């Protein structure tokens, strides 16, 4: 049997349920149904270590597996854990939901405007329904793709999601399988794609029972979060299949448009065919079967295009990757913060390099890493890279979890947005930044193990021990830490309303102006920085835009050296964006001067 065709879990067909679990080293596996305590059902093993049984169990039935007549555990491939990570699994009907998105064809990554959100704090209901009710808002903003932080079942009802321990089970407090399907279907009806953040490099510490079923983990590698998953050792075929089937579930069964893989540099695999390459092939197959384009996006700080290069070039074939260095270069310029990993940044030439070469450290020495670092991405189109001014990591993994709205002026916030949205890269917004959300996005958990809770508290204290303002760090376990992170939705008036309209305009410009559609390397020309000003051109066919980003504290004047008569079409300092007013003339002849306000972005077109 080809075990990569084997789907683990509970599969209800309208009359009975097939229960399938991989436990290759167990002598016996028996199915336990909660409705018949004291009765167990022997399962049959095949040559690849998959145990199965068919019983007339109906949706809603609770079940678990008894291993070697000793211990009982939930299903590793459970689709629902209504009683939490330690409770029995639940049979779910996968067949009755009626999708209405047959005409949905998906979105190319290069056309996406991504909005990252956390289901728990996006709304006061803390669930998928809260997102569904804001789809009109997101559509009005111009967002065409939402990215949900991990949804896999985690302990309790408060967590970022990276402590998930049931990759197939959708967090019950969010609305589970039914709530998620309704959200995806409704999003597609409004032209909005859905990305799910998945974690294939580790599992969380509480409720992680995978090791009792088989050799899912390996001692050969270590991750910052615990044991590494076994993608290349003995019995790794079953491990790979487990996660391949998980990806297939999201993309095919739940109609998800793309997966974002957490920290792929912590997916260790020395196999001739890398696990990520198998994921690419699976995604291609799903796309061909469904007629809908799917995408795979890697998070990595390795500055290695291997993840996104095709197999013919020795790559894994993923569609895109996050680029932290664009964020680092931008934030260091705006805030002046050069602590920690920002010590490699702080000069405008580094942002210039992020625009020109994508990787800032592309085979040059990194002070922070104390070594030469990075490869080259000059042969990769811009639309393979996702950039941002804020995201969950770079807000939440700060001592106070403070957003840019807490440390930047209004003009600086607008400049940050323009830098991202006027670039040729795929833009990602972090929930609330479009109106200057003030509430923090703090790190929160709801574990039940007292020792684990204390360990998390101490770990956060060690991580931020250099932060010496005297105030205590937020307690990750405290419910108030979670409550303080819920969006305020104060976007109706004042600066919030102006900033929202500003984002709308820039997204609209990005989506409608021909010059902004260029994604190949020959559609942007990045000129050398002029002091605090970074000039670049966006062009395609006969449409050409000239853009200047000014990161200085005082007005600046420079000559129009483009050789063209220019007409101003955007200035972040304009009064309509609650700015001080544009000091630039509406029209500029060759050789005449252009004046820019502090912390501003300006766009001219050929007259």
Helices and strands as residue ranges (DSSP letters): G 3-5, E 9-12, E 17-22, E 29-33, G 34-36, E 40-42, E 44-45, E 50-55, E 62-67, E 71-73, E 89-90, G 109-111, E 113-117, H 119-122, H 128-132, H 135-141, E 145-148, E 152-153, E 166-170, G 172-174, H 176-189, E 193-198, H 210-213, E 217-223, E 226-229, H 236-248, I 249-253, E 258-261, G 264-266, H 275-290, E 295-298, G 305-307, G 311-313, E 320-322, H 324-335, G 340-344, H 348-357, E 364-366, E 371-373, G 382-384, E 385-388, H 392-396, G 404-406, H 410-421, E 426-430, G 433-435, H 450-463, H 479-483, H 494-512, G 514-517, G 521-523, E 524-526, E 533-540, E 543-550, E 556-559, E 566-571, G 575-577, E 587-588, E 593-596, E 600-606
